[in-house]
Amino acid sequence: MSLFGLGSKNQKTFRPKKNAPSGNKGVQLKKHIDATLGSGNLRDAVRLPPGEDLNEWLAVNTVDFFNQVNILYGTLMEFCTPATCPTMSAGPKFEYRWADGVQIKKPIEVSAPKYVEYLMDWIEAQLDDESIFPQKIGTPFPQNFKEVVKTIFKRLFRVYAHIYHTHFQKIMSLKEEAHLNTCFKHFTLFTWEFKLIDKAELAPLIDLIESIVSVC
């Protein structure tokens, strides 16, 4: 069975795929993303299209990257369990604890699958909140919109960091590393282009990230 089996009808995804915001320019921008990705040039694919609104671009891409990570992790769930991954870590030096500032205010230690479950629930709630991700044309984005986006990307990065440090041998054995690497390269170039993740947060994968950024 293919680890990422994206064409399989029996594939178990972590949750239903989110659609791009539809009331603004979401659908139009999503088509632009798909077209530029099809060209094979990821550096061009992440750039803000001429004349487009930065917040609109961030919103559509946030949904896209949420879906990508959701699918990647969803197909890893049988390998990432409370028994195999009792903490959410990225190697021996980095451990992530969960807090959302609302229901869980003090960071708690949880297993990797529980962390990802909390994270995906939290991101989905942000995407569904029209005061943060407006659906209607003309509705302004909140002043703190980029900060919300930065938090989402910082936490999505932690899922990639966990996959690379804990599950990469399994991915290699199933010959699926090329797909993972392409997804992460796209994610890295986008976050680098718009300065969405502080460099200190990138430490678990900094060598890989610097190689991606320097080559492109």
Buried (B, 14 or more C-beta within 10 A) or exposed (E): EEBBBEEEEEBEBBBEEBEBBEEBBBBEBBEBBEEBBEEEEBBEBBBBBEEBBEBBBBBBBBBBBBBBBBBBBBBBBEBBEEEEBBBBBBBEEBEBEBEEEEEBEEEEEBBBBBBBBBBBEBBBEBBEEEEBBBEEEEEEBBEEBBEBBBBBBBBBBBBBBBBBBBBEEBBEEBEBBEBBBEBBBBBBBBBBBBEBBEEEBBBBBEEBBEEBBEEE
